Amino acid sequence: MGGVGAVSGVGGVGGVDKVDGIDGLGSGDSGMEDLSGLLGRVVGRGFRAAVDEISPPGSLRWSLLTDLPLLALLSGYGTLYSGQLNSPITSQFIEGLPVDICAGWAKPGFMMVHIRDHHEVPTPDGPEVPLDTGGWHETPMLVAGVLRRQRLIERTGDEIWAMFRDSYARADASVSVLHEYTVSATVERIKTVDHVEEERIESCVAIPRVLPWAECPQAAASAGRLVGQRVVDVGRLVREDFAGTSTCTHLNDLLSSLAQADALRLD
């Protein structure tokens, strides 16, 4: 679907130094937009709202740019897996953790209990990545210390299927899955009182495949909250309303990708 530029200088507490052009994209993109409004912004709270202002929600460019805060978050796993995270961690560090932000971070959940009791962050140990290269763009082999997020969304008529997988290359060259979810949804086309056709989510079911902690799968039920919502509003709704221990930060990103459904229509 065209060439993709680069965004550099992204880190957990960093900002965007440089945004190269992203062109040749799908419906809703004008070919070359002014992305300078993102320069200097911290890749965290408020970043996605800024992307909404300069790129049509649901476009491929929007999807790429709104992934950046997630990539900054995931970069912390590299520090954990490589053993670079100081241990024991301090009480001050623990007090600053985003407790109850999602199911996995629930205060009474395994991870937070382990952190409080042992002053260390437990290390997830997922299964090896399956050799399922079909349907993916060609990608280089992961080298040790690198984490990758793969996302896929397909539309057939009014049915949508989407998935993501986070995988990590360990020092021994093995590659394991950290997170994996799939979502199946259907959309319906309706006409508003103004006779404008729009699409709404008719059904939405999330299936957890690989998750690090026992509490994480309970967040799958949050997908049903999108039923009845306009497809074009999905990204904003998830960002504004999906928080707390009934949700999953990573599932939220997959649910947000359903906003691309309109761009995938063939009629």
Secondary structure, 3 states (H helix, E strand, C coil): CCCCCCEECCCCCCECCEECCCCCCCCCCCCCCCCHHHCCCECCCCHHHHHHHHCCCCCHHHHHHHCHHHHHHHHHHHHHHCCCCCCCCCHHHHHCCCCCCCHHHCCCCHHHHHHHHHCCCCCCCCCECCCCCCCCCCCCCCCCCCEEEEEEEEEECCEEEEEEEEEEECCCCCEEEEEEEEEEEEEEEEECCCCCEEEEEEEEEEEEEECCCCCHHHHHHHHHHHCCCEHHHHHHHHHHHCCCCCCCHHHHHHHHHHHHHHHHCCC
